[in-house]
Amino acid sequence: MPQYLGLVAIVVRNYDEAIAFYVDKLGFKLVEDTFQPAQNKRWVVVAPPGAQETHLLLAQAANAHQASRIGDQTGGRVSFFLFTDDFWRDFHAYQSRGVVFVREPVTEPYGTVAVLEDLYGNRWDLIQTAQGA
């Protein structure tokens, strides 16, 4: 049986502000936003355009311990790697929507990459791989 990574959870401060960032600024699709009454929380899933398998679960912090991890889930390292088929299209679109890049674009043997921060400070590589990489 084939396996794949279906969801990756990211701890957020507020569902609606996180949806606004990922959908309005990064152009992700809102896949699901369902209230779970038994747990008094929402199940919010977003995905980059064209994503077939891996999606992002926006998990609102439920306590102070979880809230302390918002924006620093990996100790300041790049946490997420967003692959694109057109780096410059997405880079310029994100810039025009106010997305903050903390490392400017560079072309490396493996492709073109820049580091952006989400609304909480989590770091993402925006990357277009080089042909054959």
HUVEN-V386825 format. One record per backbone hydrogen bond with DSSP energy under -0.5 kcal/mol. CO is the residue of the C=O (numbers start at 1). NH is the residue of the N-H. E is the energy in kcal/mol with one decimal. If there is no record, write none. Layout:
co: (CO | CO)
nh: (NH | NH)
e: (E | E)
This chain:
co: (4 | 6 | 8 | 10 | 12 | 14 | 15 | 16 | 17 | 18 | 19 | 19 | 20 | 20 | 21 | 21 | 22 | 23 | 29 | 29 | 32 | 34 | 35 | 36 | 36 | 36 | 41 | 42 | 43 | 43 | 44 | 45 | 45 | 46 | 47 | 48 | 55 | 55 | 56 | 56 | 57 | 57 | 58 | 58 | 59 | 63 | 64 | 66 | 67 | 69 | 72 | 74 | 77 | 80 | 80 | 81 | 82 | 86 | 87 | 88 | 89 | 90 | 91 | 92 | 93 | 94 | 94 | 95 | 100 | 100 | 103 | 106 | 106 | 108 | 110 | 111 | 112 | 113 | 114 | 114 | 115 | 115 | 116 | 117 | 118 | 122 | 123 | 123 | 124 | 124 | 125 | 125 | 126 | 127 | 127 | 128 | 130)
nh: (6 | 55 | 57 | 59 | 61 | 18 | 19 | 20 | 21 | 22 | 23 | 24 | 24 | 25 | 25 | 26 | 28 | 27 | 31 | 47 | 45 | 43 | 37 | 39 | 40 | 41 | 36 | 44 | 34 | 45 | 58 | 31 | 32 | 56 | 29 | 51 | 8 | 57 | 46 | 58 | 10 | 59 | 44 | 60 | 12 | 67 | 68 | 69 | 70 | 72 | 75 | 77 | 123 | 82 | 125 | 83 | 127 | 90 | 91 | 92 | 93 | 94 | 95 | 96 | 97 | 97 | 99 | 98 | 102 | 117 | 115 | 108 | 113 | 111 | 130 | 108 | 128 | 106 | 116 | 126 | 102 | 103 | 124 | 100 | 121 | 118 | 79 | 80 | 116 | 126 | 82 | 127 | 114 | 84 | 129 | 112 | 133)
e: (-0.7 | -2.5 | -2.6 | -2.5 | -2.6 | -2.0 | -2.8 | -2.4 | -1.9 | -2.7 | -2.9 | -0.6 | -1.5 | -0.8 | -1.6 | -1.7 | -2.8 | -0.6 | -0.9 | -1.8 | -2.6 | -3.1 | -0.7 | -1.2 | -1.1 | -1.5 | -4.1 | -0.8 | -2.0 | -0.5 | -2.7 | -2.1 | -1.8 | -3.1 | -3.4 | -2.2 | -1.9 | -0.5 | -2.6 | -0.6 | -2.6 | -0.9 | -0.6 | -0.8 | -2.1 | -2.5 | -1.8 | -1.7 | -1.2 | -2.0 | -1.0 | -1.3 | -0.6 | -0.5 | -2.6 | -0.8 | -2.5 | -2.0 | -3.2 | -2.3 | -2.0 | -2.9 | -2.4 | -2.3 | -1.0 | -0.6 | -2.5 | -1.7 | -0.5 | -2.6 | -1.4 | -0.6 | -2.4 | -1.2 | -2.4 | -3.4 | -2.5 | -2.2 | -0.5 | -3.0 | -2.1 | -1.6 | -2.8 | -0.6 | -1.4 | -2.3 | -2.8 | -1.5 | -2.8 | -0.5 | -3.2 | -0.6 | -1.6 | -2.4 | -0.5 | -2.4 | -2.4)
